[in-house]
Amino acid sequence: MQNLRPKARHVCVAADEAKQRLDNFLLRELKGVPKGHVYRLLRTGQVRVNGRRAKPDYRLAGGDEIRIPPVRQSEPGPQTRPGSRQQAVLQAAIVHEDESLLVLNKPAGWAVHGGSGVSLGVIEALRAMRPGDRHLELVHRLDRDTSGCLLVARKPAALRALHAALRAGQVDKRYLALLAGVWSGGPREVRVALQKNVLQSGERMVKVADEGREAESHFRPVRRFRDATLMEVAICTGRTHQIRVHAAHLGHPVLGDEKYGARAANRQYRALGLKRMFLHAASLGFAHPATGVPMQVAAPLDAQLQALLDRLVPVA
């Protein structure tokens, strides 16, 4: 079913929506409209700001009036809502919240957003739980099987500031990973380019390749066990599967990683109770987008991962 808006809309830009690009504003307002069509509306002058044409990169100001022409949008399908148990899990996962943002200790197994066979992700669930929060947006992403700190903006201005901080390398992201094998030596910096590749099956893989995008990870051993090493990993770039591919490249894959890991080691640790990939976004450090005050937010390991560590035998 298609819905034709009979008249143009006029939207007034709120103060907390200022400074964002016009095209980004329209893409959120016109959900379901193909991106190319949104840019065609801009290119042909059908979108007006204060009665005038405006370019896609125009920065909005509070009080701007935007004319949005009639467009065809897909009728929204039935909304999948989180059940009471899912809501309780997400509510308990919030480790920090203020007027600008919130941070979740995302449970493993949750996708951050819907799509590719997932009807409900973290962001859709949060929006359903908090209908009064009109501007909830993911600041970054975590793999579905990765747990830990996930940053969500509550205001457009916070989203822009945090995205700018990420681009400038001003967000300190640290992970805990249990790697196969005993790590020799101390900290190690890894600068190895990575390239995404989609297989015929549709599965997304990442490989080390000189022609790929630069990626930098810093590995620091925290605890050594008989045949595994608990590692703190700080990433300076945010490439897909970066830690997992860099760890495998070093010969110490993340335990429980079914895509890039070692099958024998995974079987051994599954027998010890590891039912998921041991990769956890342990902390985030950044300047608060509204106040500039430095923040450090941490998320504890879940009970399963902590119990596994408690069972392992440490070595000097």
N, C-alpha and C positions, 0 to 999 in steps of 0.2 A: 504494500500500500504506500502511496505517496501523498504528501500533504503540501498544498500550494498556499503559501502565505498570501492573503489577498492584498495586503497593503505593505508598503515600506514601514520599517520600524525606526524609531528615533531613540537612541540610547544615550543617556548622559553618563559620562565617565566619573566615577566616584574618586574621591581624593586618594584612597588606597590603591586604586588601579592606575594611577598616573605613572608616567615614565616607561611604561611598557610599549613595545612596538605595536603598531596598528594591525599588522598581519597576525601576530600572535593573539591579540584580543579577538579578532574576527574568527580565527580557527576555534577558539573556545566557545564563542557565541553561536557558531554555526556547526555544531557537532553533527557529524553524519554527512556533511557536504564535502565532496572531494576537494582536496587541497588545491588542485589545479583550477577548479571552478572559482574558489575564493580569490585566487590571484587574478583570474580573468575579470572578476567584478571590480577589483582595484584598478587593473590596467585600463578598463573601459570607462572608468569614472563613475560607475554606478554607486560606489561607496563615497560618501561625502563626509568631511569633518568640518563642522561649522559652516556648511554650505559650499565648501570648496573641495576640489580633488586633493587627494593626499597619497603620498608614496607608501609602499608597504613598511618602510623603516621609519615612518613618522613616529615620534615619541609622543604619546598621549599626555595631555595635561588635565588636571582635575577640572570638571565643568565643561570639557569638550562635548559637543553634541555630534553623535555619529549617526548618519542615515544608512540603514542596512536595507537593501532592496528586497523585494519578494524573491524567495528562493525555494526550490524543492528540497525537502529534507525527508529522509526515511522516517516513517512512523516508528517511534521507539518501541522496541519489543518488550515483552514482559520482564520487569526488573527482578533479577535474582537478589534476594535479600539475605543477609547473614542470619543464621539461626541463633537462638539464645546462647547456645554453647560457644559458637564462633564469636559472638559479640563479647562474651565474658572473657574469652582467651585474648582478644585484641585489647580490651579495656585493661586487663591485667598486664599486658605487654608494654604499656606506656611508661617510659622511665623518666620522661621530662615533658612538661607542657607549659607554654605561656601564650600570650596574645598573638605572637608572630609565628610560632612553630610548635611542633611536637616531635618527639623521638620515640620510636618503638623498638623494643627488643623483638624483632620479627621472628616468629617461630619458623623452624625448618619445615619445608613442605608447602608453605604459602607462597604463591606467586605474588609479586608486588602489584600486578595489574592483570585484568582479564585479557583473554585472547589466546589463540592457538590451543583451543580445546579447554581453556580455563574460563568458566563463566563468571567467577567472582575472585578478584584479587584483593590485596590489602586496601588499595586506595578506594575501590568501589565499595568495600565493606565499611570503611570509615565514613564515606559520604552518606551511605544509607543510615549509619548510626548517628550522624551529626548533620541533619538537614539544615541546621542554622549556620553551619560553616560553609559558606558559598564558594570559597576559593581554595579548598584543599587540593594540593598538588604535590606529587613526588618531587623531591629535590634531586635524588639519584636513585639507583636501582641496586638490588641484590639478586643473585641467582635464586631460583626457587628453593634449592636445597641448602642454601646458606642462611644461617641464623644471624641475629645481632642487630646492631644499630642501623635504623632506617630513618632518615630525616624527611619530614613532611612539612611543607610551608602552609600557613593558614591565611596568608595575605599575599597579593601579587608583589608588593614591594619586597617582602621577605624572600620570595622565590627568586626575584631578579638579583638581589644582593647575594644570596647563597650560590646561585649559578655563576655569578661573576667571581666569587671566591673560589669555586671549584676550578674555573678556567684559569685563574691566576695561581693555582697550586697552594691556596691558603687554607685548605681544609686538611687536617691531619687525620688520615684514616688508617687504623691499625686493626689487624686481624690476628686471631689465634688459629693455627692449623697444626694438626698432628700429621707429621710426614713419615712415610715409610723409611726405615733404615736409620742408622745412627749417623748424625751429622758430624763431620770432622772439621775442626777449627771453629772459628768464631763467626761474627757477622759477615755477611756477604751482600754486595750490591749486584743486582742483575739488570743489565740493560740489553734486552733482546727484543727485536721487533716481532710483532705478531700480526697475522693476517687471518681474517675470517673467511670461512669457506662453507658453503651450503651444499650438502650431498644430495643426490637424486631423491633420497627418501625424505628430504626436507629437514633433516637433522643439521643443526648448526655446529660446526667444529672450528676450532682455532688452532693454527699451527705456527711454529717458528719459521719466519721467512724474512730474508733481507729486504724484500720489497714491501713488507708490511709496515704498520704504524709503530712508531717508537713506543716502548713500554719499559717502565722502570719500577723494580720492586726491591725492597731492602729486607733481607732475612736475618733474624737474630734468634739464636737458640735460647730457649727458656729453661727446658728440662730435657735431659736425655734418658731414655729407657733402653732396655735390652735390644730392641729392634725397631725403635721409633723415636722421633724427636718432636717435642712440642716447640713450635716456632712462632715468634711474633713476626708478622709481616706488615711493613708499612708500604703503601703503594703511592707512587708519585704521579701515576697516570691511571686512568680508569678504563682500561681496555676489557672487552668481553673475555671472561674466564682467565684473566691475567695471572692471578696467583696460581691457579690450577696448572696452567700450561708452563709457567716459569718453573714451578716445583718439579713437574715431570721432566722438563728439560734438564734440570740439575741431577736427575736420577733419584729424587726423593718425592714421589707423587703424594698427593693428599690422600690419606687413608679414607676409604669409603667412596672415593670418586670413581663412579662406574664408567665415565667417559675417557678420562686420561690416566686413570690409576693402574695399579698392578693387581691383577686378578688374585694371585696367590696370597698377597698381603691382605687384600680385602676379605678373602674367605677366612683367613686366620683371625682377623679382628671382628668379623661378623660373629664368629663363634664366641668371642669375648664380650659380645653385647653391643657392638657398634652397628646400629641399624640405619645410619645415614652418613653423609659426608661430614668429616670433622673439619669444618671451616666455619668460623664464627667472627662476625664483625664486632670486635670487642670494644672499640671506643672511637669517638669522633672529637676532634678539637677544632674550633672555629670561633670567629668573632660574631657575637650576636648581631643579626642583621639590623636591628632597630637601635641598639645602644652602643654597639662596638665593643662591649665588654667581652674579654676572652672566656670561652666556655669549654668545658671538658665533660663529655657525657659518656658513661660506660654502661655496658650491658653484660650481666653475668652469664656464664655458660649454663646451658640447661642441665637438668638433673642427669640425663643419660650420658652426656659427654663428661660431666664431672665425675660420675660414678666410674666410668671407664678409666679415667686418669688415676683415680684412687686405687684401682686394681692393678695397675702396671707397676713393674719393679724398676725403680730409678737406678741409674749408674752414675758414677762420678764423672 
